[in-house]
Amino acid sequence: MRTPLVLAAALLCAALPAAPAPALPENPSDSGTGGVDHPRGGEGPEGSEVAFEFRDPRISESSGIAPSLLHEGVWWTHNDSGEHLSEVYAVDEEGRTVATVTLDRERRDWEAVAVTEAPDGTPSILVANIGDNFNGGWPDVSVYRFPEPATLTDTLVDPEAFTFTYEDGGRDAESIMVDPRDGRLYVVSKEFSGGLYAAPETLEPGGEHVLERVDSAPLFATDAAFSPDGDRYVIRTYWSATVYDATEGVPGTSLGSFDLPESDQGESIAFTPDGTALMAGTEGPNAPVWRIPLEDRYLAGEPVTEVAAEESPTGEEDGTVEPETRGALPFIVGGATVAALVIAAIVLLARRG
């Protein structure tokens, strides 16, 4: 999924005048959960650090990550589309593979993984076969579910399969998340005008299910995850993450967004088991997984009303951002022509990714 267009988009954005990243609207009804994203990475929030690097040469395109419910310090991951086996890997805090689970199922384009309790309370792993590089060309997508192994040994499993179609037509997606409070599955599409989709409350193995669009989402989302208690969820793109308050349910209220550490191709995101930090991964051999502490305001559920900048986008020096300005993409400052080139490059990236 790596493409030279990533570099092209970055170069185009570099040509734009610098502008502070706008905060998101406090009311999600203003622009859905979409918020604002910008094609660049940074050092990440203060305290961000590499937690580990994958050591297994088989893990060359890590596309999803999720913490184990049974084994402390263990993370589950898998590869993206390409010439890979249908395998899910258990990795410890040193980046070493401690178990490999092979799925006896089709591997078309695996894009995300989640670990949650099944309806009967069994800790289970869900693998999302939902990628679609043909922009909705597949008639349906699938999610596989199997019990999390109680013992970390190599094994072969025949998972349950759930089939999904979108109510508004096929589309590409790379993100799933499961609300731990009720077990409901959500999919986030990867588009210029992305959507947050809810699965039916009850899923039947082997059955066909319709995904209902319930809100918008950040452009080109590459992963999503709920916090352990379900009060927060996060949606990431190649370059940034947006955190939402879900205490009143889904869709939640946007609390703000921030740059993620710069990476080759940012793909995965998950909350740490204690819910105070995020783990963010990228594709590539020996790829790093970053631990990113969450600021207190995200944990407390305080929407962003200010941006830390010497001068605000409105020209005021107090750093506050007017509501009508908070929804503006920073790269439009450089002019409509350059912005159009940036958008065109990113659209091509999404279609080929």
C-alpha positions as CSV (number, residue, x, y, z in Angstrom):
1,M,0.0,0.0,0.0
2,R,3.0,2.3,0.0
3,T,3.0,4.8,-2.8
4,P,5.1,7.7,-4.0
5,L,2.0,9.9,-3.7
6,V,2.6,10.1,0.1
7,L,5.8,12.0,-0.7
8,A,4.0,14.0,-3.3
9,A,1.3,15.1,-0.9
10,A,3.9,15.9,1.7
11,L,5.9,18.1,-0.7
12,L,2.8,19.9,-1.8
13,C,1.8,20.6,1.8
14,A,5.3,21.8,2.6
15,A,4.9,24.5,0.0
16,L,2.0,26.0,1.9
17,P,2.4,28.8,4.4
18,A,2.5,27.5,8.0
19,A,-0.8,27.7,9.8
20,P,-1.7,26.5,13.2
21,A,-3.8,23.3,13.3
22,P,-7.4,24.3,14.0
23,A,-9.3,22.8,16.9
24,L,-12.4,20.8,16.3
25,P,-16.0,21.9,16.9
26,E,-17.3,21.3,20.3
27,N,-20.6,20.2,18.8
28,P,-20.3,17.2,16.6
29,S,-23.4,18.1,14.7
30,D,-21.5,21.1,13.2
31,S,-19.3,18.8,11.1
32,G,-20.0,15.3,12.3
33,T,-17.0,13.5,13.9
34,G,-15.1,14.5,10.8
35,G,-13.0,17.3,12.3
36,V,-9.8,18.5,10.6
37,D,-6.8,16.6,9.4
38,H,-3.7,17.7,7.7
39,P,-1.1,15.7,5.7
40,R,2.0,15.9,8.0
41,G,3.3,14.1,11.0
42,G,5.3,15.6,13.8
43,E,7.0,14.5,17.0
44,G,3.7,13.7,18.6
45,P,2.4,15.0,22.0
46,E,4.9,15.6,24.8
47,G,6.0,12.3,26.3
48,S,5.6,10.3,23.1
49,E,8.2,7.5,22.8
50,V,8.8,4.3,20.8
51,A,7.5,1.5,23.0
52,F,9.0,-1.3,20.8
53,E,9.8,-2.3,17.3
54,F,8.6,-5.5,15.6
55,R,11.4,-8.0,15.3
56,D,9.7,-10.6,13.3
57,P,10.6,-10.2,9.6
58,R,7.1,-11.7,8.7
59,I,5.5,-8.5,10.2
60,S,6.4,-6.1,7.4
61,E,3.1,-4.4,6.9
62,S,1.5,-4.1,10.3
63,S,-1.9,-2.7,9.7
64,G,-3.7,-3.1,13.0
65,I,-2.9,-3.5,16.7
66,A,-4.9,-4.4,19.8
67,P,-4.0,-5.3,23.4
68,S,-4.6,-8.8,24.7
69,L,-7.4,-9.3,27.3
70,L,-5.7,-12.5,28.7
71,H,-2.0,-11.8,28.5
72,E,-0.4,-8.8,30.1
73,G,1.9,-6.8,27.9
74,V,0.9,-8.7,24.7
75,W,-0.3,-7.0,21.5
76,W,-2.0,-8.6,18.5
77,T,-1.2,-7.5,15.0
78,H,-1.4,-8.7,11.4
79,N,-0.2,-7.7,7.9
80,D,-1.9,-5.6,5.3
81,S,-2.8,-6.8,1.8
82,G,-0.1,-8.4,-0.3
83,E,1.8,-11.6,-0.4
84,H,1.3,-12.5,3.3
85,L,-0.1,-15.6,5.1
86,S,-3.4,-15.5,6.9
87,E,-1.7,-15.1,10.2
88,V,-2.2,-13.0,13.4
89,Y,0.8,-12.4,15.6
90,A,1.0,-12.0,19.4
91,V,3.9,-9.7,20.2
92,D,5.4,-8.9,23.6
93,E,6.6,-5.5,24.9
94,E,10.0,-6.2,23.4
95,G,8.6,-6.6,19.9
96,R,9.2,-10.3,19.9
97,T,6.6,-12.6,18.4
98,V,5.4,-15.1,21.1
99,A,2.6,-16.8,19.1
100,T,1.2,-17.1,15.6
101,V,-2.4,-17.9,14.9
102,T,-3.2,-19.0,11.4
103,L,-6.8,-18.4,10.2
104,D,-8.4,-20.9,7.9
105,R,-10.2,-18.1,6.0
106,E,-9.9,-16.0,2.9
107,R,-7.3,-13.2,3.2
108,R,-8.3,-10.5,0.7
109,D,-7.3,-7.3,2.5
110,W,-6.9,-7.5,6.2
111,E,-6.9,-4.0,7.7
112,A,-7.7,-4.0,11.4
113,V,-7.9,-6.1,14.5
114,A,-9.8,-5.7,17.8
115,V,-9.8,-7.8,21.0
116,T,-13.1,-7.8,23.0
117,E,-15.5,-10.0,24.7
118,A,-17.9,-12.1,22.6
119,P,-21.6,-12.1,23.6
120,D,-21.0,-15.1,25.9
121,G,-18.1,-13.2,27.6
122,T,-15.3,-15.1,25.9
123,P,-12.3,-12.9,25.2
124,S,-12.1,-12.9,21.4
125,I,-10.1,-11.5,18.5
126,L,-11.7,-9.9,15.5
127,V,-9.9,-9.5,12.2
128,A,-11.3,-7.1,9.6
129,N,-11.1,-8.3,6.0
130,I,-12.6,-4.9,4.9
131,G,-10.0,-3.2,2.7
132,D,-11.1,-2.4,-0.8
133,N,-8.5,-0.9,-3.1
134,F,-11.2,-0.7,-5.8
135,N,-13.2,1.9,-4.0
136,G,-16.2,-0.2,-3.2
137,G,-15.7,-2.8,-5.9
138,W,-16.2,-5.7,-3.6
139,P,-19.9,-6.8,-3.1
140,D,-19.3,-7.3,0.6
141,V,-16.7,-7.4,3.3
142,S,-16.1,-9.7,6.3
143,V,-15.0,-9.7,9.9
144,Y,-13.6,-12.9,11.4
145,R,-13.9,-13.8,15.1
146,F,-12.2,-16.5,17.2
147,P,-11.5,-17.0,20.9
148,E,-8.3,-15.4,22.2
149,P,-5.9,-18.3,22.9
150,A,-5.5,-19.0,26.6
151,T,-2.0,-20.3,25.9
152,L,0.4,-18.4,23.7
153,T,1.4,-21.2,21.2
154,D,1.2,-21.4,17.4
155,T,-2.2,-22.7,16.4
156,L,-4.6,-23.0,13.5
157,V,-8.2,-21.8,13.9
158,D,-11.4,-21.8,11.9
159,P,-13.0,-18.5,12.9
160,E,-16.6,-17.4,12.7
161,A,-17.3,-15.1,9.8
162,F,-19.7,-12.2,9.6
163,T,-20.5,-10.6,6.2
164,F,-21.3,-6.9,5.8
165,T,-22.6,-4.6,3.1
166,Y,-22.9,-0.8,3.4
167,E,-26.3,0.8,3.3
168,D,-25.1,3.5,0.9
169,G,-22.9,1.3,-1.4
170,G,-19.5,-0.3,-1.2
171,R,-16.5,1.6,0.0
172,D,-12.9,1.2,1.2
173,A,-12.3,0.9,5.0
174,E,-9.4,0.2,7.2
175,S,-10.8,0.7,10.7
176,I,-13.0,-1.3,13.1
177,M,-13.7,-0.8,16.8
178,V,-16.0,-2.5,19.2
179,D,-17.8,-0.7,22.1
180,P,-16.9,-2.8,25.2
181,R,-20.1,-1.7,26.9
182,D,-22.5,-3.4,24.5
183,G,-20.2,-5.2,22.0
184,R,-21.4,-3.2,19.0
185,L,-19.1,-3.2,16.0
186,Y,-18.3,0.0,14.1
187,V,-16.5,0.5,10.8
188,V,-14.9,3.8,9.7
189,S,-14.5,4.2,5.9
190,K,-11.3,5.6,4.4
191,E,-12.5,8.3,2.1
192,F,-12.2,12.1,1.5
193,S,-15.6,12.3,3.1
194,G,-15.3,9.4,5.5
195,G,-18.2,7.8,7.4
196,L,-18.7,6.1,10.7
197,Y,-20.8,3.0,10.3
198,A,-22.6,0.9,12.9
199,A,-23.2,-2.8,12.6
200,P,-26.5,-4.3,13.8
201,E,-26.6,-4.9,17.6
202,T,-26.7,-8.6,17.1
203,L,-24.5,-10.5,14.7
204,E,-25.1,-14.0,13.3
205,P,-22.1,-16.1,12.2
206,G,-22.5,-16.8,8.5
207,G,-25.2,-14.2,8.2
208,E,-25.3,-11.0,6.1
209,H,-25.5,-7.7,7.9
210,V,-26.0,-4.0,6.8
211,L,-23.7,-1.3,8.1
212,E,-25.6,1.9,8.8
213,R,-23.9,5.3,8.5
214,V,-24.3,7.2,11.7
215,D,-21.9,10.1,11.3
216,S,-19.0,11.5,9.3
217,A,-15.4,10.8,10.1
218,P,-11.9,12.3,9.5
219,L,-10.7,12.0,5.9
220,F,-8.8,8.9,5.1
221,A,-9.0,7.1,8.4
222,T,-6.6,4.2,8.8
223,D,-7.7,2.8,12.2
224,A,-9.9,3.3,15.2
225,A,-10.3,2.0,18.7
226,F,-12.4,2.3,21.9
227,S,-10.9,2.9,25.3
228,P,-11.2,-0.1,27.7
229,D,-14.3,1.5,29.5
230,G,-15.9,2.7,26.3
231,D,-16.1,6.3,27.4
232,R,-13.6,7.4,24.6
233,Y,-12.8,6.3,21.1
234,V,-10.1,7.5,18.7
235,I,-9.9,7.6,15.0
236,R,-6.5,8.0,13.3
237,T,-5.4,9.0,9.8
238,Y,-2.0,8.7,8.3
239,W,-0.9,11.8,10.2
240,S,-3.2,12.6,13.2
241,A,-5.6,11.3,15.8
242,T,-9.0,12.6,16.9
243,V,-10.4,11.6,20.3
244,Y,-14.1,11.5,21.0
245,D,-16.2,11.5,24.2
246,A,-18.6,8.6,24.0
247,T,-20.0,8.7,27.5
248,E,-23.4,9.5,26.0
249,G,-23.0,6.9,23.2
250,V,-22.0,6.8,19.6
251,P,-21.5,9.1,17.7
252,G,-19.5,10.9,20.3
253,T,-18.4,14.5,20.8
254,S,-15.1,15.5,19.4
255,L,-12.6,16.5,22.0
256,G,-9.8,17.5,19.6
257,S,-7.1,16.2,17.4
258,F,-3.3,16.2,17.4
259,D,-0.4,15.2,15.2
260,L,1.0,11.7,15.6
261,P,4.7,10.9,15.4
262,E,6.0,11.0,11.9
263,S,6.1,7.6,10.2
264,D,6.4,5.9,6.9
265,Q,2.7,5.0,6.6
266,G,0.7,5.3,9.8
267,E,-1.8,2.5,10.0
268,S,-2.7,1.3,13.5
269,I,-4.0,2.8,16.8
270,A,-5.2,1.3,20.1
271,F,-5.7,2.4,23.7
272,T,-3.3,1.0,26.3
273,P,-5.1,-1.3,28.8
274,D,-5.3,1.4,31.4
275,G,-6.8,3.9,28.9
276,T,-4.3,6.7,29.5
277,A,-2.3,6.4,26.4
278,L,-2.4,5.4,22.7
279,M,-0.3,2.9,20.8
280,A,0.3,3.9,17.2
281,G,2.0,1.8,14.6
282,T,3.2,2.0,11.0
283,E,3.9,-0.3,8.1
284,G,7.5,-1.4,7.2
285,P,10.1,-3.9,8.3
286,N,11.0,-3.6,12.0
287,A,8.4,-0.8,12.3
288,P,8.2,1.1,15.5
289,V,5.1,1.2,17.7
290,W,4.8,4.5,19.6
291,R,3.3,5.0,23.0
292,I,1.5,8.4,23.1
293,P,0.2,9.7,26.5
294,L,-3.1,11.4,26.4
295,E,-3.4,14.9,27.9
296,D,-5.7,15.3,30.9
297,R,-8.3,17.2,28.9
298,Y,-8.9,14.2,26.7
299,L,-9.3,11.9,29.7
300,A,-11.5,14.5,31.4
301,G,-13.7,15.0,28.3
302,E,-13.0,18.7,27.8
303,P,-13.5,19.9,24.2
304,V,-10.8,22.0,22.7
305,T,-11.6,25.7,22.5
306,E,-8.1,27.1,21.9
307,V,-5.1,26.4,19.8
308,A,-1.5,26.9,21.1
309,A,-0.3,29.4,18.6
310,E,1.3,32.9,18.5
311,E,-1.3,34.0,16.1
312,S,-4.7,32.5,15.4
313,P,-6.2,31.8,11.9
314,T,-8.5,34.8,12.4
315,G,-5.5,37.1,12.8
316,E,-6.1,37.6,16.5
317,E,-3.2,37.1,18.9
318,D,-5.1,35.5,21.8
319,G,-5.0,32.1,20.2
320,T,-8.7,31.6,20.2
321,V,-10.4,30.2,17.2
322,E,-13.9,31.3,16.1
323,P,-16.4,28.5,15.3
324,E,-16.6,29.3,11.6
325,T,-12.8,29.1,11.4
326,R,-12.2,25.9,13.4
327,G,-13.5,23.8,10.5
328,A,-11.1,25.2,7.9
329,L,-8.4,23.0,6.5
330,P,-5.0,24.6,7.2
331,F,-3.7,24.0,3.6
332,I,-6.3,26.3,2.0
333,V,-4.3,29.2,3.4
334,G,-1.8,28.7,0.6
335,G,-4.3,29.3,-2.1
336,A,-7.0,27.4,-4.0
337,T,-4.7,26.1,-6.7
338,V,-2.2,24.5,-4.4
339,A,-5.0,23.1,-2.2
340,A,-6.5,21.5,-5.2
341,L,-3.3,19.8,-6.0
342,V,-2.9,18.5,-2.5
343,I,-6.5,17.1,-2.5
344,A,-5.9,15.5,-5.9
345,A,-2.8,13.8,-4.7
346,I,-4.4,12.5,-1.5
347,V,-7.4,11.2,-3.4
348,L,-5.1,9.2,-5.7
349,L,-3.3,8.0,-2.6
350,A,-6.5,6.8,-1.0
351,R,-7.6,5.0,-4.1
352,R,-4.3,3.2,-4.5
353,G,-3.8,2.5,-0.8
